[in-house]
Amino acid sequence: MIGTSGLTEKDYVEIDSAARSKGVGVLAGGNFAITAILMQRFALMAAKHIPHWEIVDYANANKIDAASGTSSELAARLSQIRKPVLKHPVEETHGPKESRGASIGGAQVHSIRLPGYGFSAEVIFGMANEKLIIRHEAGVSSEPYVAGTLFAARKVVSFVGLVMGIDHFMNF
């Protein structure tokens, strides 16, 4: 099982090849909390119907990676559905373009790192006169990750090769 950020597409190709050559499964997920997995799945469903979205992740000031693995995976998986529509391209932003966040998979991702925050991530979808916010909050303990990790451990022995996303094994 892989639950880390920072791996590249090339890394995942190599991992898949190694897993297949050994006849084992590898399950990769940016977050093993059940609510994070559900947030991602619901966001994928919403992206099929709503063309505008941005992602925000929050963590305490000690978290050194930005964007988080959860938000990076979410952006990458959403880009497989489609690229979000931006009313005004980032390149045409008046003022510092960095204030619009980083573009990951075509989605704008904003990372907030401040004291007092536990980890949370949200994807905000917008249409004329309406919005949908799908948010996961994990707090500061490891407890939210236990059930998803045990679920993944039971599933990883049922296939060969690399599977990206624990939600592939949930019944939707």
SVG drawing of the C-alpha trace seen along z (x, -y; Angstrom):
<svg xmlns="http://www.w3.org/2000/svg" viewBox="-29 -44 39 58">
<polyline fill="none" stroke="black" stroke-width="0.4" points="0.0,0.0 1.2,-3.5 0.0,-6.5 2.5,-9.1 2.7,-12.2 5.6,-13.1 5.6,-10.2 5.5,-10.9 3.7,-9.2 7.0,-7.5 7.3,-6.1 3.8,-4.6 4.6,-3.0 7.7,-1.4 5.7,-0.3 3.0,1.3 5.6,3.1 7.4,4.4 4.1,5.5 3.0,7.4 6.4,9.1 6.1,10.3 2.3,11.2 1.3,8.8 -1.1,5.9 -0.2,2.3 -3.0,0.0 -2.1,-3.7 -4.1,-6.5 -3.3,-10.0 -5.5,-9.6 -6.8,-6.4 -9.6,-8.1 -13.0,-6.8 -14.4,-10.4 -11.5,-11.5 -12.1,-8.6 -15.8,-9.5 -15.0,-13.2 -12.9,-12.2 -15.6,-9.8 -18.4,-12.4 -16.2,-15.1 -15.6,-12.8 -19.4,-12.4 -19.9,-16.1 -17.2,-17.0 -19.3,-15.1 -22.1,-17.6 -20.4,-20.9 -17.6,-22.3 -16.1,-24.8 -14.1,-23.8 -11.2,-24.6 -9.5,-22.7 -8.5,-24.0 -6.4,-22.1 -5.7,-23.1 -3.1,-21.9 -1.1,-23.1 1.9,-25.3 4.3,-22.3 3.1,-20.4 5.8,-21.0 4.2,-19.6 1.8,-21.7 -0.4,-20.7 -1.2,-17.7 -1.2,-14.2 -5.0,-14.2 -5.5,-17.4 -2.9,-16.4 -4.5,-13.0 -8.0,-14.7 -6.8,-17.1 -5.2,-14.4 -8.3,-12.2 -10.6,-15.1 -8.5,-15.8 -9.4,-12.3 -13.0,-13.4 -12.3,-16.8 -10.4,-20.0 -12.3,-22.6 -13.5,-25.6 -12.0,-28.9 -14.0,-32.0 -10.7,-34.0 -7.6,-32.1 -4.9,-32.4 -2.5,-33.9 -4.9,-36.8 -5.1,-37.5 -4.5,-41.1 -2.1,-41.0 0.1,-38.2 -0.9,-35.1 0.3,-32.9 -2.7,-34.2 -4.9,-32.0 -3.2,-28.9 -1.2,-26.2 -2.5,-24.5 -2.5,-20.7 -4.1,-18.7 -5.7,-21.9 -7.4,-22.6 -6.5,-25.5 -5.3,-24.1 -4.8,-26.4 -2.9,-25.2 -3.3,-27.0 -0.8,-26.2 -1.5,-27.9 -1.2,-27.0 -4.4,-25.6 -5.5,-23.6 -5.9,-19.9 -5.9,-18.4 -8.9,-19.1 -9.5,-19.4 -12.4,-20.6 -13.4,-20.9 -15.7,-23.8 -17.9,-23.5 -19.6,-26.6 -22.4,-27.3 -24.5,-30.4 -26.2,-31.2 -25.2,-27.9 -22.3,-26.1 -21.5,-22.7 -18.8,-22.2 -17.5,-18.7 -15.3,-18.8 -13.2,-16.2 -11.9,-17.0 -9.6,-14.7 -8.6,-16.6 -5.1,-16.0 -5.1,-12.3 -4.4,-9.2 -7.8,-7.7 -9.6,-8.8 -7.0,-6.7 -7.4,-3.4 -10.6,-2.0 -9.5,-3.0 -6.1,-1.4 -7.6,1.8 -10.1,1.8 -7.2,1.2 -5.1,4.0 -7.9,6.5 -8.4,5.4 -4.7,5.2 -4.4,9.0 -7.3,9.4 -5.6,8.1 -2.2,7.9 -0.6,4.6 -1.2,1.0 -4.6,-0.4 -4.8,-4.2 -7.7,-5.1 -9.2,-3.0 -12.6,-4.1 -12.4,-1.5 -13.2,1.1 -16.2,-0.6 -19.7,0.4 -21.2,-2.7"/>
</svg>
